[in-house]
Amino acid sequence: MAEIEIKLPKMGESVTEATITNWLKEVGETIEMDEPLVEVATDKVDNELPSEAEGTLIKILFEKDEVAQVGDVIAIISTDGGAAVAEPAKETKTTATTEAKAVEVVSNPNTESVSKTGPSGKFYSPLVRSIADKEGISMSELESISGSGENGRVTKKDILSFIDSRGNAPVEAKTSTPAPKKATPAKVAHKPSVPVMEGDEIIPMDRMRKLIADHMVMSVQTSPHVTSYVEADVTNIVNWRNKVKNTFLAKEGQKITFTPIFMEAIVKAIKDFPGVNVSIDGDNIIQRKHINLGMATALPSGNLIVPVIKDADNFNLTGLTKQVNGLATKARNNKLAADDISGGTYTVTNVGTFGNVMGTPIINQPQVAILALGAVRKVVAVIETPNGDTIGIRHKMYLSHSYDHRVVDGALGGMFVKRVADYLEEFDVNREI
């Protein structure tokens, strides 16, 4: 019978593995071409994977909550109605992909066997068990690891962090010098104890919130953050948008918001100051060729995601409007693909959406800068005219530019955000759409 191997596809740059979160078909069921087969979760986004063939699902090689690597065969579909395999698929996995990845694991005689499920009922993925075997981690040690995955599952990151901290513990030196009677314990940073008081409710973080939390902590620990602020007069932009928004909607079928107008100014400023469009790799600075603008977007769940406008400098204002609206809609409907949120080189976050005047945004690693757009407000301002100063009502907003002081100095960071403000203030109120 003809069998088609369904492999875990590449789902964006730097994504090497995914957790199987739900099978949408059971063994023995028929499936159509491009019909959703399985739900997977990466460290960037959750996805439904469509079937690459039409037929009968005869074998599932990774169960729910197990981790598969990109390129692994995760299921087999028979195209001529073959019978489903009764035995567990994982034990008969002999495809070329898995054979190529096979390694000989020598059990450590001093450790217990690492099973799929621990005494506490915790599930351990094949990847975690393989690492535990190779590193000589016993089941009791594995059980002691606090898992950050769904339902407390121990992830690859958790076990590698445990190995790293274990490796920093003092060990007995293998020399003829007698070891001291008392070893000085290694200093371990302890998290503060958080008391739970009467009436408090404990709400476990969902998977995405855990990822966001880890990413934010990592960014602050990686980059010395500095923030520069500039106030911009956007009266011309407000007046122009009010004048053209109905015509724009009728002509393009799109609502024009302030965001794409701001994005256009940011792209121009990045071209003037490409030093903010870089990344750091050790002692090397990677100058990015493409200007890929990330736009931080709030999800209905309250979490945050950053879809990316690829090559934003190739779009005119109408094109940027369609990109902004399209990505925002996909984010709200949980339809973003992995490619939609990868490859960003500079990020913009609109804190003004929530009525905030300004913010101190955290850099989206591995980028080196991020710009927060504050709320547009009517304020009393001094207006300079050829006939002298006067008082008037203007629309103004604050721009908050956070940057990595390892590579972006105050001069560059400050000049960049001032240039963005200049482009906004110089906006042509007579511009044609």
Buried (B, 14 or more C-beta within 10 A) or exposed (E): EEBBBBBBBEBBEEBEBBBBBEBBBEBEEEBEEEEBBBBBBBBBBBBBBBBBBBBBBBBBBBBBBBBBBBBBBBBBBBEEEBEBBEEEBBEEBEBEBBEEEEEEEEEBEEBBEBEEEBEEEBBBBBBBBBBBBBBBBBBEBBEEBEBBBBEBBBBBBBBEBBBEEEEEEEEEEEEEEEEEEEEEEEEEEEEEEEEEEEEEEEEEEEBBBBBBEEBBEEBEEBBEBBBBBBBBBBBBBBEBBEBBBEEBEEEBEBEBBBBBBBBBBBBBBBEBBEBBBBBBEEEEEEEBEEBBBBBBBBBEEEBBBBBBBBEBBEBEBBBBBBBBBBBBEBBEEBEBEBBBBBBBBBBBBBBBBEEBBBBEBBBBBBBBBBBBBBBBBEEEBEEEEEEEEEEEEBBBBBBBBBBBBEBBEEEBBBBBBBBBBBBBBEBEEEEEB
